[in-house]
Amino acid sequence: MGATIAYRLAFLSAAATYGIVVYKAYRARFRAGTMPTGQQGFIKILGDENVQYLLMAFAWLYSKPVYFALLPFTVYSTFHFLTYVRTNIIPTITPGAQPGLAEAINKFVKKNYDASMHLVAHLEILLWARVFLYVLVLQNSWLLLVVYTFFLRARYAQSVFVKDAMKGLELRGDALSVDARVPEGAKTAWGIAKTLVKRFGEMTDVGKMMGVQQSVKKE
């Protein structure tokens, strides 16, 4: 019971944090008259990383607890917190100065950011596998799997770290598929999985879909 409450509070906090970030960003655009509109505007908003994590935070919040999902959010939250401390709290406490703590935080973030984002990318891919397996044994809903699949698709389209992680997974899978020790059934399953993933990627390529729609309108 206590773990479930902590889980809900964690994602409620994540949703509140991303909600504030999204609200501030789009309030400024609305006031400036630069708010995206129409279908392209809607897709552009959904393409905003903060919007994606806000929606996903709500998905985790209202679904059956998946504790593994806390890991990527924890890494992101750590860097957001450190950046907020450096850019907002420390200047408020010591205005006009850059104390050693701010410099240390800045160096830590710069040094560890890329490695941490690679870690997050791998965690998010592993999380998809975890949700998929639990759906098969009826421990998670198909709706959660669908939502998270589209979330991960969006991350792949936008994040070089997710692309690198997926490419690394593909290379490892290809290497195993030519290993004589691997059963033929596993090789076949890998080939089918690759085909399905590529077809899904092509079907959900928003850039291509929008390009087709624009060309049709011009005609």
Secondary structure, 3 states (H helix, E strand, C coil): CHHHHHHHHHHHHHHHHHHHHHHHHHHHHHHHCCCCCHHHHHHHHHCCHHHHHHHHHHHHHHCCCCHHHHHHHHHHHHHHHHHHHHHHHHHHHCCCCCCHHHHHHHHHHHHHHHHHHHHHHHHHHHHHHHHHHHHHCCCCCHHHHHHHHHHHHHHHHHCHHHHHHHHHHHHHHHHHHCCCCCCHHHHHHHHHHHHHHHHHHHHCCHHHHHHHHHHHHHC
